[in-house]
Amino acid sequence: MKSIFIMMFLSRLFFGHDIQNSGKIEVLDVMTFKKSIINKQVQLVDVRTLKEYENGHIEGAINIDFFQRDVFEASFNKLNKELPVYIYCRSGGRSKVTARRLIKIGFTKIYDLKGGYLVWK
């Protein structure tokens, strides 16, 4: 029993997630991400700043700025938590943290673009 708690603690410490969250977050390469969203109705979210978003974004994406903490969670709470959400940022750091936050607020499946918008171009 003690070893299970130690394993859970180490998993959270080194990998930033609970063992229970395994499978809820999936990091997709650019081709798989494109195939998943092109010509489909999906919840696609750009978590970069508004300025970054205005300088170019994936078609159909809405902008929820990672750094706008006061509106960040409220904006995500307007989305359907039972449907998958596709997220991306500039290079993958902010979207990785966002994915973990989304699990905590009740989202069931998150797809994160590996390498972010930089690989999309």
Number of C-alpha atoms within 10 A of each C-alpha: 5 6 8 9 10 11 13 14 16 14 14 13 11 8 10 13 17 15 13 8 13 9 10 16 22 16 19 17 15 19 11 11 18 14 10 15 16 12 9 9 9 15 18 19 22 26 24 23 16 13 9 16 20 10 7 10 20 17 9 16 17 15 21 22 21 20 12 11 10 9 13 16 16 11 12 16 14 8 13 13 18 10 13 18 22 25 28 29 28 22 17 20 13 19 28 23 12 21 23 18 13 20 17 11 12 12 22 18 20 25 21 25 27 24 19 24 21 13 14 18 9
